Amino acid sequence: MKRSGVADLPLHGGRVPQWLATRMTTLGTAISESVLHHYGSSALLSRLSDPFWFQAMGSVMGMDWHSSGITTSVLGALKRGLNPRAHELGIYICGGRGRHSRNTPAELRTIADKTGLDGDALVRTSRLAAKVDNNAIADGFQIYLHGFILASNGEWAIVQQGMNEGTRLARRYHWHSATVRDFTCEPHNAIVGENHGVIQNLVDERAKPAQDALLAIANDKPQRTLTEVMKMRMPVHHDVRAKNVDLTRLGAVLAVSHDRKLRDFASLLLMENVGPRTLQTLAMIAEVVHGTPTRFADPARFSFALGGKDRHPFPVPLKTYDESIAVLRRSLDAAKVGDTEKIDGMKRLEKFVRAVEQRYSPEADFDAVMAHEHAISKSLDGRSAFDLSTSLRASDVKPRRRAQLSLFD
């Protein structure tokens, strides 16, 4: 058995404000629908099982770029947005944090009854992944979130998160399987990171019983397994710094968005007449939908699309957020009736930005970009989670203790 990846994140408390949660649901659904339209359900599951892509998606949706809260917020947004259309899109989101995670078996069986999938096998898969991450490896993290993303053809991805109160870190675990019968996750091109050698598969192609796989992992040295899986380690500091961002890639987006000639050409590709700030956001959304795995090594860069709820790197620009959603929604609605020109425009935009990056290698002036974003924030209805309570500091927010999931017992 092999995970797709692991991400270590600083613990953050607090809640996502309703004004942001609603927009995250709409944008996250549109991004997922775009991936489904162009590449299919398997590609969406592959992306969700890549910790770097997952982090970039949360950042482009306006969440804090590196905190543990991205996991809960992204999965919650997708569950609210995709499940009502699951019969149409063929993607179901089960589980969540706390009590929602305990509903996973019942949710999977309900879906199985509707789709004809093997509900018992799905529940066994869910329990096994939870047990491995929570019990089989003594890494100090207790799982409090379990998300199961299921396609109508039986393919699945699992995203779950554990907490270590001693280190004040959260660890997110990603799984992906090509079939529901086989726990071996075959390598796929959505995994990002340096090759650390052969990763031990504890279930061969003939699909040994899941119990044998669990025993094999339990009998192995935990440190061996932990060092072999691909990890993403996020910094402790909350603010976005120049060293967290590929400035050439950011520079290409800014050049396309703000240089008059490049912006006019980009608008032609997009078939939408939008302002420079919205074009900047759409270019980053286009990269999340169409970018190759190597493009997501610096997820902090994607926070320059719509900022972050805690004002890092800047307050969420609501006007830009809403206009970006409207453009993406119009393109998806047109594609439903056979007009794919607008939705294909996002793909052309992503290619154009990449071409500008490769040809001109523009490097963003990080301090100037930050100053500009803060200068225009008010005009774009910039908003943060602290606006209603200016006396509350991020350091004052304490994470609530989460109970261990009963499904691991």
C-alpha positions, 0 to 999 in steps of 0.5 A: 500500500502506498500513499500519494503524499503527505503534507505537514501544516501549522495548526490554525484555529478559527472559522471560515467566514460565511462570505468566504465559505459561500464563494469557496463552494462556488469557485471550488465546484467550478474548478472541479467541473472544469477539470472533469470537463477537460480531463475526466474524473480520474484526473480530478482524483489524481489532482486531489491526491497530490498534496501540492495541487490540493494546497494550491487549490485551497490557496487560489480559493482564498484560504490561508496559504499554508494552514491546516484549515485548507483541508477542512475548508476545501473538502467542505466546499467541494462536498457542498458544491459537488454532492447536489450534482453528483448524479450529473458529475459522477463525483461524491464527497463523503466524510469530513471533520469530527462527526462528519467523518463518522458518517462516512460508512453510512454515506458510502453505503447510500451511494453504493445503493444508488450506483451499484458499487460494492458498499462493503468494499468501500467501507473496508477501504475507508476503514483501512486507510484510516487505521493505517494513518492513525494506528499503524504508524506511530508518528504522533498524529491523531486523525480528526478528519477523513474525506472520501472522494468517490467516482461513479465508476468506483475509483476513489481518493482519500484525504485525511488529516491528523493533529499533533498537539505537542508540535502544533502541526497537522499532517495531511495524508493523501491516497489514490487508487485506480480501482476499488478492489486493489489497495495498491496505488499505481504511480501517476503523474500527479505526484510531485517531489524528489524520487526517494527510491522504491516505495514498498507496496504491501499489496501485490497485483493479485490483491492480498487481503487488506488485513495482510497489508495492515499487518505488513505495515505494522511490522515494518519500521515506522520511520522507513515508511515515513521517509519513503513517502513524498512530503510537503513541509510548510513553513511555520510563519503565516505571512507570504514571503518572497522565498515561498514564491517562484517569482518568475512564474508570478511575474509571467502572470502579472505581465500577462495581466498588466502589460497592455499588449499582453493583456489585450491578447490574453483577453482575446484568448479568453473571449472575455473582456475583463480587467487586469486584476480579474485576468490575474486571478483567472490566469492562476485558476487556469493553471490550477485546472490545466497545469502539470504537476511540477507547476505546484511546488510553490502553492503560496504563489496561488494566494496571489489570485484571491488573497487570504482570509487572514490578510495573507498576502492581502485581504480577499478582493470580493469584487474580483472573486465574484467576477472571476466566478461569473466568467468561469460559470459562463464558460461552463454553462456555454460548454453544456450546450456545446459551445466550448470556445470560452471554456477552452479559452482558459486552457489557451490562457494557461498556455499563453502565460507559460509561453511568456514565462519561458520566453521572457523569464519576467521576475516579479518585484515581490515588495512592489506586488504586495504594496500594489495589492494592499493599495487597491484592496479597498477599491476591490472590496478587500475583506478579511476574517478580522474585519468584524472584530479588529481586536482579535489577533491570529495568535489569540485563536486556539485550536479546539481539541478534536476527538479521535474518530470512532471508525478507527476502533 
